[in-house]
């Protein structure tokens, strides 16, 4: 299925274990989300974010 120009919103959703493959996530925003165990292209996002905050001296 290929769709263009359509915005999808998820609110109060349980996407635990979901997989997204070949999706355009440009300009996507996650707000107040549990990202425990989340990876993007094999990178643990929570670890990456924490390291970024540490480098900036924000945590």
ChimeraX attribute file (.defattr): number of C-alpha atoms within 10 A of each C-alpha:
attribute: neighborCount
match mode: 1-to-1
recipient: residues
	/A:1	2
	/A:2	4
	/A:3	6
	/A:4	6
	/A:5	5
	/A:6	5
	/A:7	7
	/A:8	5
	/A:9	6
	/A:10	8
	/A:11	5
	/A:12	6
	/A:13	8
	/A:14	8
	/A:15	8
	/A:16	11
	/A:17	8
	/A:18	7
	/A:19	6
	/A:20	9
	/A:21	5
	/A:22	5
	/A:23	7
	/A:24	9
	/A:25	8
	/A:26	6
	/A:27	5
	/A:28	8
	/A:29	7
	/A:30	8
	/A:31	5
	/A:32	5
	/A:33	9
	/A:34	10
	/A:35	12
	/A:36	11
	/A:37	12
	/A:38	15
	/A:39	13
	/A:40	8
	/A:41	6
	/A:42	7
	/A:43	11
	/A:44	14
	/A:45	16
	/A:46	15
	/A:47	14
	/A:48	12
	/A:49	11
	/A:50	13
	/A:51	14
	/A:52	13
	/A:53	12
	/A:54	11
	/A:55	10
	/A:56	9
	/A:57	8
	/A:58	9
	/A:59	9
